[in-house]
Amino acid sequence: MTEGVAEGAAARVGEQRVAVVGGGILGVAIAREVVRRRPGTEVVVLEKEDRLAAHQTGHNSGVVHAGIYYKPGSLKAELCTRGRAMLREFCAEHHIAYDACGKLVVAVDPDEMGRFDALERTATDNGVPGLRRLPAAAIREVEPHANGLAALHSPETAITDYPAITRALADEVAAAGGTVRLGARVVDIRRQGGGALVRVEGDPAPLRFDHVVVAAGLQADRVSALVDGERSPAILPFRGEYLAVRAAKQGLVRGMVYPVPDPRYPFLGVHFTRRVGGGLEVGPNAVLATRREGYRRRDVSPRDLRDVLAWPGFWRLARVHWRTGVDEVVGSASQRAFMRKASRYVPEIGVGDVTRAGAGVRAQAVDRDGSLVDDFRITHADGVTCVRNAPSPGATSSLAIAAYVVDRAWPGDARGA
């Protein structure tokens, strides 16, 4: 994998140059799709960190979603279904771990059954493969130590290694003549003459590209605003913390055990998830982070806090959902409170069976009116494509999102059709 701009990187006569801003799985997948479908195009990935998959891609739970939760007909539903199949094939081709260990979504209270029934209809409409509704007596046939009134079983929900996938995608970009440039922070993007000028911090002059794709994850609103001045939707960072189950109890969960989600929120609730590298984790919660790329409670960025507090959508969101926010903070501060939720689903794993593990930060897009942006949001104009919102199942959908972006960035082009 190339880690600097190769000599002779200036465009050759008649050759298009494309920049992709962002070295997470989505940005690298888009770069790979361009080099595959548009031979001869010079592609440069610009990543501000010293490694790929440094943030959301490298800090998630590794789940490959099957499409249970997403509104039928939405971009999420469509691209999750396509992306899961593409991802599985890619992992098989590149010998990357992919374990279809399955998932149970479990209802434990009678007042959850209305949401549970609605979720089953959604999953059925989305064609989730192998989906089954299980009565209480059948839950333990799938997960012998799980507890509940009813469950949805998704046998094709899987776990994988997203950083490894990102590296394999980058290797394909480099093999096709593309460049992955690390430590390249983009500080300005200006449209010019059917393309764009991109300025990288520390470079003596801007770089000229025929097309620029912004896939900047936690910085998506800021980098997109360099292009058009439009910050909406704004990114609000939510830290999700995990607990690791001690070795003696890890065998109590075979795959994944999830709660029935509250449709008012994009978060799926605290759940049990196996990891492809071994082990079992519980989490995540969802606490407003004080730094966009802050994985510890003590990580604070004055700029990031100012941006949150200055966004009118934050205050509208807080007025409506403050009680839930307080509950999440309590769970963050107290492992006992955290596990009180989780133990309802697997009662034999309690607070004494877990230790603190890692954390991730979710880039939650919020509109000016306080609405949580649920679907993927991708804009195209004058030689620049901005992926403004691609949360979960963004990693699952990454290869399908890449195809979607290329289709629309070069409409009518036989190489991109």
JODA-V605528 format. One record per backbone hydrogen bond with DSSP energy under -0.5 kcal/mol. CO is the residue of the C=O (numbers start at 1). NH is the residue of the N-H. E is the energy in kcal/mol with one decimal. If there is no record, write none. Layout:
CO,NH,E + CO,NH,E
This chain:
2,180,-0.5 + 3,182,-0.7 + 6,9,-0.9 + 12,15,-2.2 + 16,42,-3.0 + 17,210,-2.3 + 17,211,-1.5 + 18,44,-2.5 + 19,213,-2.9 + 20,22,-0.8 + 20,46,-2.9 + 21,215,-2.8 + 23,53,-2.4 + 24,28,-2.3 + 25,29,-2.1 + 26,30,-2.2 + 27,31,-2.1 + 28,32,-2.4 + 29,33,-2.1 + 30,34,-2.2 + 31,35,-2.2 + 32,36,-1.8 + 33,37,-2.3 + 34,38,-2.4 + 38,41,-2.0 + 41,43,-0.7 + 42,18,-3.1 + 43,179,-2.6 + 44,20,-2.6 + 44,46,-0.5 + 45,47,-0.6 + 45,181,-3.2 + 46,22,-2.2 + 47,183,-0.5 + 47,184,-2.9 + 49,183,-2.9 + 55,59,-0.9 + 56,59,-0.9 + 62,160,-2.5 + 63,65,-0.7 + 64,158,-2.0 + 71,74,-2.4 + 74,78,-2.2 + 75,79,-2.9 + 76,80,-2.3 + 77,81,-1.7 + 78,82,-2.0 + 79,83,-2.7 + 80,84,-2.4 + 81,85,-1.2 + 82,86,-2.0 + 83,87,-2.9 + 84,88,-2.3 + 85,89,-1.9 + 86,90,-2.3 + 87,91,-2.7 + 88,92,-2.1 + 89,93,-2.3 + 90,94,-2.0 + 91,95,-0.6 + 91,96,-2.5 + 92,95,-0.7 + 97,161,-0.8 + 98,100,-0.6 + 99,101,-2.2 + 99,159,-1.8 + 102,256,-0.9 + 103,154,-2.9 + 104,106,-0.6 + 104,258,-3.4 + 105,152,-2.2 + 106,108,-0.5 + 106,260,-0.7 + 107,149,-3.3 + 107,150,-1.1 + 109,112,-1.8 + 110,113,-1.6 + 112,116,-2.4 + 113,117,-2.6 + 114,118,-1.9 + 115,119,-2.3 + 116,120,-2.2 + 117,121,-1.9 + 118,122,-2.2 + 119,123,-2.8 + 120,124,-2.4 + 121,125,-2.7 + 122,126,-1.8 + 123,128,-2.1 + 124,127,-1.5 + 128,131,-1.5 + 129,156,-0.6 + 132,134,-0.5 + 132,153,-3.2 + 134,151,-2.2 + 135,138,-1.3 + 135,139,-0.9 + 136,139,-0.9 + 136,140,-0.6 + 138,141,-1.1 + 138,142,-0.7 + 139,142,-1.3 + 139,143,-2.7 + 143,146,-2.0 + 149,136,-1.0 + 150,107,-2.7 + 151,134,-3.6 + 151,153,-0.5 + 152,105,-2.3 + 152,154,-0.6 + 153,132,-1.8 + 153,155,-0.6 + 154,103,-1.5 + 154,157,-1.2 + 157,102,-2.5 + 158,64,-3.3 + 159,99,-2.6 + 160,162,-0.6 + 161,165,-1.9 + 162,166,-2.5 + 163,167,-2.3 + 164,168,-2.1 + 165,169,-2.5 + 166,170,-2.3 + 167,171,-2.0 + 168,172,-1.6 + 169,173,-2.0 + 170,174,-2.6 + 171,175,-2.4 + 172,176,-1.5 + 173,178,-2.8 + 174,177,-1.7 + 179,45,-3.1 + 179,181,-0.6 + 180,182,-0.7 + 181,47,-2.5 + 183,185,-0.7 + 184,186,-0.6 + 185,201,-3.1 + 188,199,-2.7 + 190,197,-3.3 + 192,195,-1.5 + 195,192,-2.0 + 196,209,-2.8 + 197,190,-2.6 + 197,199,-0.5 + 198,200,-0.5 + 198,207,-3.4 + 199,187,-2.7 + 199,188,-1.2 + 200,203,-2.4 + 207,198,-3.0 + 209,196,-2.7 + 211,19,-2.3 + 212,385,-2.9 + 213,21,-3.1 + 213,215,-0.6 + 214,387,-3.2 + 216,219,-2.5 + 217,220,-1.9 + 219,223,-2.6 + 220,224,-2.2 + 221,225,-2.0 + 222,226,-0.9 + 223,226,-0.5 + 223,227,-0.5 + 224,227,-1.3 + 224,228,-1.5 + 225,229,-2.2 + 229,231,-0.7 + 234,236,-0.6 + 234,366,-2.7 + 236,364,-2.1 + 237,239,-0.5 + 237,289,-2.7 + 238,362,-3.1 + 239,241,-0.5 + 239,287,-2.7 + 240,360,-2.5 + 241,284,-0.6 + 241,285,-0.7 + 242,357,-2.5 + 243,282,-3.0 + 244,355,-2.1 + 246,249,-2.0 + 246,250,-0.8 + 247,250,-0.8 + 249,252,-1.8 + 250,253,-1.2 + 252,145,-0.5 + 255,274,-0.9 + 256,104,-2.2 + 257,272,-2.4 + 258,106,-3.1 + 259,261,-0.6 + 261,263,-0.6 + 262,265,-2.1 + 271,283,-2.3 + 272,257,-1.9 + 273,281,-2.8 + 275,278,-2.0 + 279,275,-1.9 + 280,245,-2.8 + 281,273,-2.6 + 282,243,-2.9 + 283,271,-1.6 + 287,239,-3.3 + 290,301,-2.7 + 291,294,-1.6 + 293,295,-0.7 + 296,299,-1.7 + 298,300,-0.6 + 301,305,-2.5 + 302,306,-2.6 + 303,307,-2.3 + 304,308,-2.0 + 305,309,-2.6 + 306,310,-2.0 + 307,311,-0.7 + 308,311,-0.9 + 310,312,-0.6 + 311,314,-1.5 + 311,315,-0.9 + 312,316,-1.7 + 313,317,-2.2 + 314,318,-2.8 + 315,319,-2.0 + 316,320,-1.2 + 317,321,-2.3 + 318,322,-1.0 + 321,325,-1.9 + 322,326,-2.3 + 323,327,-2.1 + 324,328,-2.1 + 325,329,-1.9 + 326,330,-2.1 + 327,331,-2.0 + 328,332,-1.8 + 329,333,-2.1 + 330,334,-2.0 + 333,335,-0.5 + 334,338,-2.2 + 335,339,-2.8 + 336,340,-1.4 + 337,341,-1.0 + 338,341,-0.6 + 338,342,-1.3 + 339,343,-2.9 + 341,344,-1.0 + 342,345,-1.8 + 342,346,-1.2 + 345,147,-2.3 + 346,349,-2.0 + 348,350,-0.6 + 350,353,-2.0 + 351,354,-1.0 + 353,246,-3.1 + 355,244,-3.3 + 358,242,-2.4 + 360,240,-3.3 + 362,238,-2.0 + 362,364,-1.3 + 363,365,-0.7 + 364,236,-3.1 + 365,373,-2.6 + 366,234,-2.1 + 367,370,-2.0 + 371,367,-2.7 + 371,373,-0.5 + 372,374,-0.6 + 377,388,-2.0 + 377,389,-1.4 + 379,386,-2.6 + 381,384,-1.4 + 383,212,-2.2 + 384,381,-2.2 + 385,214,-3.4 + 385,387,-0.5 + 386,379,-2.4 + 386,388,-1.1 + 389,377,-2.0 + 391,394,-0.9 + 393,397,-2.5 + 395,398,-1.2 + 397,400,-0.5 + 397,401,-3.0 + 398,402,-2.3 + 399,403,-1.6 + 400,404,-2.2 + 401,405,-2.8 + 402,406,-2.2 + 403,407,-2.4 + 404,408,-1.6 + 405,409,-2.3 + 406,410,-1.7 + 408,411,-0.6 + 410,413,-1.6 + 412,414,-0.5 + 413,416,-1.3 + 413,417,-0.6 + 414,417,-0.5
